Amino acid sequence: MRCAATICSTGRHEAPSMSAAARIFASFNRVYILNLPERTDRRAEMAGELARIGTDFDDPRISLFPAIRPAEKAGFPDIGAHGCFLSHLAILRDAHDAGHSRILILEDDCDFSAGIENLLPPAFDQLDSDGIDIFYGGYGLPDGPGTTDHLASPLLRVDSATPVRTTHFVGFGKAAIEPLISYLEAMLTRPPGSPDGGPMHVDGAYNWFRASRPDLVTGLARPQLGHQRPSRSDIAPPGPLDRLPAPLRKLARAVRRWAKRRS
């Protein structure tokens, strides 16, 4: 009997049959980690997250992908939103050109959930068996951050019209990658507010694409496999935390990360 989680149907405690990283690579050809080259702090924190799941940046199946910082908004809400959109599009193009059939994108402020080694295998087992085209390991939903019911199915299928927020832990299958590239490229040619979909935050763009393709299946991991780490945003203006002296800022972020891991 295969027991992917800590407790199997016999009631005995079992160790996961493989590391979390090995289970990821059994389902995804490539993991892209999006990072602005100047954000060495986030890159170091992401290295720690990779170590937690049993891998590192030297793994050839991981691409540390340089995020794009454009010079202007170009119709987007701000420069950060423009850069995030272009960065995701660049990853999708790279994946298509390399012939990857399924990719996972992690933004560099993604922290894996506590117990990831036990949460991940059942979610990925169902992802594979259900043929999920678009996958969210972390997300927000209109009525809240998303279910944390550990007794429910490990993957929630959502209707194409249901908006899903955030893109810090998102995956795509082959059926979604190529048409998504064309869809995002078309958005860049339209004016802001276009009824056909113009420049916008990339999570909104993914929702527009999903609504246009009800044939593609979207799945959300439950409980969530990753959360956004409290850190200075590359999209939003600096907040009160970012204006604190460096030692206090570091302490405040450590406390917030600890609280988030405990929640």
Residue pairs with C-beta under 8 A, 6 or more apart in sequence:
1 8
1 9
1 10
2 17
3 9
3 10
3 12
3 14
3 17
4 16
4 17
4 23
4 118
4 121
4 122
4 125
5 14
5 16
5 118
5 119
5 121
5 122
6 13
6 14
6 15
6 16
6 115
6 118
7 13
7 14
8 14
16 23
16 117
16 118
16 121
17 121
18 26
18 121
19 53
19 54
19 55
19 117
20 52
20 53
20 54
20 112
20 116
20 117
20 120
20 121
21 50
21 53
21 54
21 55
21 59
22 54
23 120
23 121
23 124
24 31
24 53
24 104
24 120
24 124
25 31
25 61
26 124
27 102
27 124
27 127
27 128
28 102
28 103
28 104
28 171
29 61
29 100
29 101
29 102
29 103
30 61
30 62
30 63
30 95
30 98
30 100
30 103
30 104
31 61
31 62
31 63
31 103
31 104
31 105
31 106
32 62
32 63
32 65
32 91
32 94
32 95
32 103
32 104
32 105
32 106
33 46
33 57
33 62
33 63
33 64
33 65
33 106
33 107
33 108
34 65
34 67
34 87
34 88
34 91
34 105
34 106
34 107
34 108
35 42
35 43
35 46
35 64
35 65
35 66
35 67
35 108
36 42
36 66
36 67
36 69
36 108
36 234
37 66
37 67
39 108
39 234
41 231
42 108
42 109
42 229
42 231
43 64
43 108
45 108
45 109
45 111
45 229
45 231
46 106
46 108
46 110
47 56
47 57
49 110
49 111
49 112
50 56
50 57
50 59
50 62
52 112
52 116
53 112
53 116
53 117
55 62
56 62
57 64
63 94
65 87
65 90
65 91
65 94
67 83
67 84
67 87
67 108
67 234
68 83
68 86
68 87
68 90
69 79
69 83
69 234
70 79
70 82
70 83
70 86
71 79
72 79
72 82
73 79
73 81
73 82
74 82
74 199
75 191
75 192
75 198
75 199
76 82
76 85
76 192
76 199
76 200
76 201
77 200
77 201
78 235
78 236
80 233
80 234
80 235
80 236
81 199
81 200
81 201
81 202
81 235
82 199
83 234
84 167
84 201
84 202
84 234
84 235
85 184
85 187
85 188
85 199
85 200
85 201
85 202
85 205
88 105
88 167
88 184
88 202
89 181
89 184
89 185
91 103
91 105
92 103
92 172
92 177
92 180
92 181
92 184
93 181
95 103
95 172
95 177
96 177
96 178
96 181
100 174
100 177
101 173
101 174
102 171
102 172
102 173
102 174
103 171
103 172
103 177
104 135
104 137
104 169
104 170
104 171
105 167
105 169
105 170
105 171
105 172
106 168
106 169
106 226
107 167
107 168
107 169
107 228
109 168
109 228
109 229
109 231
110 138
110 168
110 169
110 226
110 227
110 228
110 229
111 226
111 227
111 228
111 229
111 257
111 260
111 261
112 225
112 226
113 119
113 223
113 224
113 225
113 226
113 227
114 261
114 262
116 225
116 226
119 154
119 221
119 223
119 225
120 225
122 154
123 137
123 154
123 155
123 221
123 222
123 225
125 154
126 132
126 153
126 154
126 155
126 219
127 135
127 155
127 171
127 219
130 155
130 157
130 217
130 219
131 173
131 217
132 155
132 157
132 173
132 217
132 218
132 219
133 172
133 173
133 175
133 176
133 216
133 217
133 218
134 170
134 171
134 172
134 173
134 176
134 206
134 210
134 216
134 217
134 218
134 219
135 170
135 171
135 172
135 173
135 218
135 219
135 220
135 221
136 164
136 169
136 170
136 171
136 218
136 219
136 220
136 221
137 169
137 170
137 171
137 221
137 224
137 225
137 226
138 166
138 168
138 169
138 221
138 224
138 225
138 226
138 227
138 228
139 145
139 146
139 164
139 165
139 166
139 169
139 220
139 224
140 146
140 164
140 165
140 166
141 162
141 163
141 164
141 165
141 220
142 162
142 163
145 224
146 220
146 222
146 224
147 156
147 222
147 223
148 222
148 223
148 224
149 222
149 223
150 223
152 222
153 222
154 221
154 222
155 219
155 220
155 221
155 222
156 219
156 220
156 221
156 222
157 217
157 218
157 219
157 220
158 164
158 218
158 219
158 220
159 214
160 210
160 211
160 213
160 214
160 216
160 218
161 211
161 214
162 218
163 204
163 207
164 203
164 206
164 207
164 210
164 218
164 220
165 203
166 203
166 228
167 202
167 203
167 206
168 226
168 227
168 228
169 224
169 225
169 226
170 206
172 180
175 216
176 213
176 216
179 209
179 213
180 206
180 209
183 197
183 205
183 208
183 209
183 212
184 202
184 205
184 209
186 196
186 197
187 197
187 198
187 199
187 200
187 205
187 208
188 199
190 196
190 197
190 198
190 199
191 198
192 198
192 199
192 200
197 205
197 208
200 208
210 216
210 218
227 260
229 257
229 260
230 241
230 253
230 256
230 257
230 260
231 253
232 238
232 239
232 241
232 242
233 239
241 249
241 252
241 253
242 249
244 252
